Amino acid sequence: MNQFIMDTLGPIGIPVEYQNYTGSEKEYIRFFYLPQVDFQSDDEEIYSTVYVQVDLFTPWDPNSNAKQIKQRMKQAGFKKNFENELFEEDTNLFHYVLRFYIIKEED
């Protein structure tokens, strides 16, 4: 799933990393997974649900890249279930928070 998300967001043109960004670019995307309970029946997993948070950090207006993230994740099959914009005083970066999920039927 990590590579799938990186391939989905990579064409935006800014660095994308899982959990922790260690580069030196001023603008970057990081993502991580949010644990949730999956749909079960008779103790068997029927659907696999992946919840992911995508964080955009930028010193500039985040709206253009946030829009691209939303479009690309939707095209990849994800549904958005949360969105919030913050300003991080300690780093002077805008922090755009997006949460998505995707449900896949188990084989």
N, C-alpha and C positions, 0 to 999 in steps of 0.2 A: 504494500500500500504506500510506503514511503516514496518509492520511485514513481508510482502512478501520480501522486500529488505533486512531486517535483517536476515531472514531465508536463503536468497540467498547467502549473503556474510559471514554469521556466520561460516560456515565450513572452512573458510580460517584460522581461529584460532587466530585472533586478535580482540580486542573490536570494535564493530560497534554501532554507536549512531546516532540518528536523530538530526541534527542541531548543537548541542553543546556537545563536549566530556568533561566530568567532572571527568574522572578517572585519574589514576596516571601512566598508562602504557606509555612507550616511543614510542610505535608504535600503531596507531589506525586508524580507518576509520570513517569518518562522512559523512552524506549525507543530502541533502536538495533539495527542488523542485524549478524549474525555471518556472515562469508563462509564458504561451504562449496562443495564440488564437487557439481554436479548429476548426475543419472543420464543417461548418454549411450549411444548405440548408433550405430555407423558414423559417428562425428563429428557426430551430430545430437542436440540436446537433446530427450529424450523427456519428462522431467518438470522442472518448475521448482520448486525447493525454497527456501522463505524461512525463514531462522532469525532469530529476534528475541529480544533480551533486554529484559525489562521490569523496571525497578527502582522499587520503592516506597520512598520516604523519608518517615518520620514520627517525631514525638517521642512518639507514643502506641503502644499495642499494635498491631502491624501485622496481626495474624491475620485480623480481620474484612475489611479491604480486600484483603488477599492472597487470601482465599477468593473474593471477588467478582471479582478479576482472573482467577483460574483458571477460574471458572465462565463468565465472559463470553468469554474466549479459546477455551475449549472449544466454546461455542455458535457461535462464529465459524468453527470448523473447525480450530483449531490443536490440536496435541498437545504436552503438557508433557514436557520431557526433562531438566529440572534445576530445583532449588529449594534455596535457602539463605537463612538469616537471619543478619545481621551487626549489630553496633552500631558506628557510626562515632564514635570518641572525639573527633575534632576538631570535629564538628558537633553531637554529642549526639543523633544521629538513628538510629533503627532503619533498616536498609537491607535490604529483602527482595528477593532476586534470584530472578527466574523466567525460564526460557528455554523457548521454544516453537518449533515448526516447523510448516509447512504445505506439503504437496506438491500441486502442480497439474499436470495433464497439459497438455502444450503443444498448441496448435492446429495 
